[in-house]
Amino acid sequence: MCTDANFKSGFVCLLGRPNAGKSTLINAIVGEKLLIASNVAQTTRHRFRAILDADNYQMVLVDTPGIHKPKDLLGEQLNATANNAIKDVDIIAFVLAADAQFGRGDEWIISSLSAKNAPAIMLVLNKCDLVSATAIDEQLNAAESAFANAGIPIASTLVLSALTGKHVPSFVQAALPLLPTGPRWFPQGTSTDQPLEVIISEFIREKILFLTFAEVPHSIAVAVNEIEHEQKTNFYKIYATIFVERESQKGIILGKGGSNIKLIGTHARKDLEHFLGAHVFLDLRVKLRKGWRRDVTQIRRFGYGENIC
């Protein structure tokens, strides 16, 4: 570990409601697609760490599921994942979507921070490209009032667009002074703490979110069964299974004559080849796993559960 007294390091947790753009923002900050993103609520299911390295600092960006009113055991565990991520971080970046009116969900998240002796707070208004200057001011005023009512000071306020990249560099510039002096927590060159199997399964799940509809996206989980890597030719063979809760959903994923699952595989393979820097053969199968979102054992199997009793 680096012991330089001038070296800064720490953990920055991005927190907020679903669809605030937390994952997209992290990808924009690190300049690489590590996390999946979509317009579907609860896209993020893991506590995901992305590492931003420099000569004089290491910033660990912690992505979290959007905090929401849960409808099943999986939803409860996604909230638990987000709440657990707050512990032992140096900065909390509260990410607010400019195009979604500040509401009780935001107030609830902010009020919950006051009971946790919140660390340094960054207020980040994302998606500024979608609204007027007046709307931006209204959102910021509402959020600042909520933090003031909770007795929580704001160390920095940012307005940016993760999608277009507008003002994204200001995030790192604002966070660096708030980081403590510390060691390099991860070896240089490390981009994330997530296993390859998790990244692959998430890339596949993202394509399902884009290519399916209704409640199917919430009902699917992806498990990577096997990864084979031929080093001489730099060729990967990946075998994965898509799990659904109902027989009708299995038909939607497969599509007529297997058309949908072929399309899912084609799109996922392109992302995987870019990420791995290699050619990829991707084998996808679909299986039925009834009611897995309400089953402790299954939630654990897919790696989504935290502190399930």
Solvent accessible surface area in square Angstrom, and as a share of the most:
residue,aa,sasa,rsa
1,M,158,0.71
2,C,38,0.23
3,T,128,0.74
4,D,76,0.39
5,A,81,0.63
6,N,125,0.64
7,F,4,0.02
8,K,58,0.25
9,S,2,0.02
10,G,1,0.01
11,F,41,0.17
12,V,0,0.00
13,C,0,0.00
14,L,0,0.00
15,L,0,0.00
16,G,0,0.00
17,R,72,0.26
18,P,36,0.23
19,N,68,0.35
20,A,3,0.03
21,G,16,0.15
22,K,12,0.05
23,S,10,0.06
24,T,36,0.21
25,L,0,0.00
26,I,0,0.00
27,N,23,0.12
28,A,37,0.28
29,I,19,0.10
30,V,32,0.18
31,G,67,0.64
32,E,74,0.33
33,K,71,0.30
34,L,4,0.02
35,L,8,0.04
36,I,6,0.03
37,A,30,0.23
38,S,23,0.15
39,N,138,0.71
40,V,34,0.19
41,A,35,0.27
42,Q,45,0.20
43,T,13,0.08
44,T,21,0.12
45,R,5,0.02
46,H,21,0.09
47,R,59,0.22
48,F,8,0.03
49,R,65,0.24
50,A,0,0.00
51,I,10,0.05
52,L,28,0.14
53,D,49,0.26
54,A,30,0.23
55,D,133,0.69
56,N,92,0.47
57,Y,28,0.11
58,Q,0,0.00
59,M,0,0.00
60,V,0,0.00
61,L,0,0.00
62,V,4,0.02
63,D,0,0.00
64,T,0,0.00
65,P,1,0.00
66,G,4,0.04
67,I,9,0.05
68,H,33,0.15
69,K,180,0.76
70,P,51,0.32
71,K,195,0.83
72,D,30,0.15
73,L,39,0.20
74,L,3,0.02
75,G,2,0.02
76,E,88,0.39
77,Q,16,0.07
78,L,0,0.00
79,N,20,0.10
80,A,26,0.20
81,T,2,0.01
82,A,0,0.00
83,N,39,0.20
84,N,21,0.11
85,A,2,0.01
86,I,9,0.05
87,K,130,0.55
88,D,144,0.75
89,V,19,0.11
90,D,45,0.23
91,I,0,0.00
92,I,0,0.00
93,A,0,0.00
94,F,0,0.00
95,V,1,0.00
96,L,4,0.02
97,A,7,0.06
98,A,6,0.04
99,D,75,0.39
100,A,39,0.31
101,Q,159,0.71
102,F,23,0.09
103,G,24,0.23
104,R,209,0.76
105,G,35,0.34
106,D,1,0.01
107,E,84,0.38
108,W,136,0.48
109,I,1,0.01
110,I,1,0.01
111,S,58,0.38
112,S,24,0.16
113,L,0,0.00
114,S,50,0.32
115,A,92,0.71
116,K,87,0.37
117,N,140,0.72
118,A,27,0.21
119,P,40,0.25
120,A,32,0.24
121,I,2,0.01
122,M,0,0.00
123,L,0,0.00
124,V,0,0.00
125,L,0,0.00
126,N,3,0.02
127,K,51,0.21
128,C,11,0.06
129,D,64,0.33
130,L,105,0.52
131,V,41,0.24
132,S,66,0.43
133,A,77,0.60
134,T,87,0.50
135,A,28,0.22
136,I,27,0.14
137,D,80,0.41
138,E,110,0.49
139,Q,13,0.06
140,L,23,0.11
141,N,91,0.46
142,A,36,0.28
143,A,0,0.00
144,E,66,0.30
145,S,59,0.38
146,A,14,0.11
147,F,1,0.00
148,A,74,0.57
149,N,134,0.69
150,A,28,0.22
151,G,62,0.60
152,I,16,0.08
153,P,111,0.70
154,I,49,0.25
155,A,57,0.44
156,S,24,0.16
157,T,58,0.34
158,L,18,0.09
159,V,42,0.24
160,L,0,0.00
161,S,0,0.00
162,A,7,0.05
163,L,148,0.73
164,T,86,0.50
165,G,34,0.32
166,K,108,0.46
167,H,96,0.43
168,V,10,0.06
169,P,84,0.53
170,S,29,0.19
171,F,0,0.00
172,V,24,0.14
173,Q,123,0.55
174,A,19,0.15
175,A,0,0.00
176,L,44,0.22
177,P,94,0.59
178,L,55,0.28
179,L,5,0.03
180,P,60,0.38
181,T,82,0.48
182,G,16,0.15
183,P,31,0.19
184,R,32,0.12
185,W,110,0.39
186,F,42,0.17
187,P,100,0.63
188,Q,122,0.54
189,G,76,0.73
190,T,37,0.22
191,S,37,0.24
192,T,18,0.10
193,D,50,0.26
194,Q,30,0.13
195,P,73,0.46
196,L,56,0.28
197,E,83,0.37
198,V,29,0.17
199,I,4,0.02
200,I,0,0.00
201,S,12,0.08
202,E,14,0.06
203,F,2,0.01
204,I,0,0.00
205,R,2,0.01
206,E,6,0.02
207,K,25,0.10
208,I,0,0.00
209,L,10,0.05
210,F,117,0.49
211,L,61,0.30
212,T,16,0.09
213,F,127,0.53
214,A,84,0.65
215,E,78,0.35
216,V,4,0.02
217,P,6,0.04
218,H,49,0.22
219,S,0,0.00
220,I,0,0.00
221,A,0,0.00
222,V,10,0.06
223,A,18,0.14
224,V,25,0.15
225,N,90,0.46
226,E,84,0.38
227,I,46,0.24
228,E,72,0.32
229,H,78,0.35
230,E,85,0.38
231,Q,146,0.65
232,K,192,0.81
233,T,94,0.55
234,N,61,0.31
235,F,65,0.27
236,Y,28,0.11
237,K,81,0.34
238,I,0,0.00
239,Y,61,0.23
240,A,1,0.01
241,T,7,0.04
242,I,0,0.00
243,F,4,0.02
244,V,0,0.00
245,E,10,0.05
246,R,113,0.41
247,E,109,0.49
248,S,73,0.47
249,Q,3,0.01
250,K,55,0.23
251,G,41,0.40
252,I,45,0.23
253,I,0,0.00
254,L,61,0.30
255,G,19,0.18
256,K,191,0.81
257,G,74,0.71
258,G,17,0.16
259,S,58,0.38
260,N,49,0.25
261,I,22,0.11
262,K,137,0.58
263,L,81,0.40
264,I,1,0.00
265,G,9,0.08
266,T,47,0.28
267,H,74,0.33
268,A,0,0.00
269,R,80,0.29
270,K,125,0.53
271,D,32,0.16
272,L,0,0.00
273,E,51,0.23
274,H,161,0.72
275,F,50,0.21
276,L,34,0.17
277,G,54,0.52
278,A,13,0.10
279,H,126,0.56
280,V,7,0.04
281,F,90,0.38
282,L,22,0.11
283,D,26,0.14
284,L,21,0.10
285,R,145,0.53
286,V,15,0.08
287,K,107,0.46
288,L,57,0.28
289,R,66,0.24
290,K,157,0.66
291,G,16,0.15
292,W,0,0.00
293,R,35,0.13
294,R,159,0.58
295,D,56,0.29
296,V,49,0.28
297,T,93,0.54
298,Q,32,0.14
299,I,0,0.00
300,R,142,0.52
301,R,128,0.47
302,F,18,0.07
303,G,46,0.44
304,Y,8,0.03
305,G,25,0.24
306,E,38,0.17
307,N,115,0.59
308,I,14,0.07
309,C,164,0.98
